Amino acid sequence: MDSQTHVELAEQLLEMTQAPVNLSLLSLFPQIDRFPHTLHRVYAHTVFKARPLTEVGLQVLKDDSWTDPARAFDVRRFQEEKPRFLSYLANQKWDIPSLDRAHFESALMSYISHVYLDTYNQPAQPFAPYSIYCSGQWKLWEKIGDFRLALYTTPVITELRSELFAHHLWKNKPAFSPVALIQAMMVRMCRLSLDKIDENIIPTAMLSLMLEPLAPAAITEPCAFLEEFESILNQLHLKHLAPGAAVPVAHDMRRREEGVPA
């Protein structure tokens, strides 16, 4: 999905954890691997880098002069993307997210929501390098075929997003902990891997975030909520992108930068 959809999904999930919604900006942090293009979705789009990159990104947002020689590439890319990140804050009239540790788990959840939602773009490697296998919406893609041109160069993405977040799913949302949502998203990504990614990887991934893995019973409801979300998003893809769906007139191919899929 595009950047705005990532931000709006993170905002909805943050409301469920009762955390500041400006942390939804962190759902864009994985985009530091857009340049060079050879790293796109293969450097920062993994749960195993979520914690250190979240820490670096928050520091760079707060302080232009902050640096860390051991993470020079990450610091440089966050500095280069900072004006774009700040533009999202300005559009929403949000303050720069705080480094407050009380909400750091929600910050991590926002980051990982990007990796999770990217399973709709193309096969993703959410647990690289510990598992090389991909997660994706395989059955949906079989039905809608070559969807990306229509989704990202026409008004379809705007219409789809508007319908998605107007859905009654988001009314009276349940309250979940950020840790439960993080682990539930990991479970869903495992289950979207054509049985290639064993859920036994989840405790290792959780510990990489310095989070204690939860018992399966603790994430039953969050997983069910995410499955319902996916069902709704799948239906909207079919409505707008299945063969025979009416596709609006295309935009100029030189579309706005924030509409580029991420």
Rosetta blueprint (number, residue, H / E / L):
1 M L
2 D E
3 S H
4 Q H
5 T H
6 H H
7 V H
8 E H
9 L H
10 A H
11 E H
12 Q H
13 L H
14 L H
15 E H
16 M H
17 T H
18 Q L
19 A L
20 P L
21 V H
22 N H
23 L H
24 S H
25 L H
26 L H
27 S H
28 L H
29 F H
30 P H
31 Q H
32 I H
33 D H
34 R L
35 F L
36 P L
37 H H
38 T H
39 L H
40 H L
41 R L
42 V L
43 Y L
44 A L
45 H L
46 T L
47 V H
48 F H
49 K H
50 A H
51 R H
52 P H
53 L H
54 T H
55 E H
56 V H
57 G H
58 L H
59 Q H
60 V H
61 L H
62 K H
63 D L
64 D L
65 S L
66 W L
67 T L
68 D L
69 P H
70 A H
71 R H
72 A H
73 F H
74 D H
75 V H
76 R H
77 R H
78 F H
79 Q H
80 E H
81 E H
82 K H
83 P H
84 R H
85 F H
86 L H
87 S H
88 Y H
89 L H
90 A H
91 N H
92 Q H
93 K L
94 W L
95 D L
96 I L
97 P L
98 S L
99 L L
100 D L
101 R H
102 A H
103 H H
104 F H
105 E H
106 S H
107 A H
108 L H
109 M H
110 S H
111 Y H
112 I H
113 S H
114 H H
115 V H
116 Y H
117 L H
118 D H
119 T H
120 Y H
121 N L
122 Q L
123 P L
124 A E
125 Q L
126 P L
127 F L
128 A L
129 P L
130 Y L
131 S L
132 I L
133 Y L
134 C L
135 S E
136 G L
137 Q L
138 W H
139 K H
140 L H
141 W H
142 E H
143 K H
144 I H
145 G L
146 D L
147 F L
148 R H
149 L H
150 A H
151 L H
152 Y H
153 T H
154 T L
155 P L
156 V H
157 I H
158 T H
159 E H
160 L H
161 R H
162 S H
163 E H
164 L H
165 F H
166 A L
167 H L
168 H H
169 L H
170 W H
171 K L
172 N L
173 K L
174 P L
175 A L
176 F L
177 S L
178 P H
179 V H
180 A H
181 L H
182 I H
183 Q H
184 A H
185 M H
186 M H
187 V H
188 R H
189 M H
190 C H
191 R H
192 L L
193 S L
194 L L
195 D L
196 K L
197 I L
198 D L
199 E L
200 N L
201 I H
202 I H
203 P H
204 T H
205 A H
206 M H
207 L H
208 S H
209 L L
210 M L
211 L L
212 E L
213 P L
214 L L
215 A L
216 P H
217 A H
218 A H
219 I H
220 T H
221 E H
222 P H
223 C H
224 A H
225 F H
226 L H
227 E H
228 E H
229 F H
230 E H
231 S H
232 I H
233 L H
234 N H
235 Q H
236 L H
237 H H
238 L H
239 K H
240 H H
241 L H
242 A L
243 P L
244 G L
245 A L
246 A L
247 V L
248 P L
249 V L
250 A L
251 H L
252 D L
253 M L
254 R L
255 R L
256 R L
257 E H
258 E H
259 G H
260 V L
261 P E
262 A L
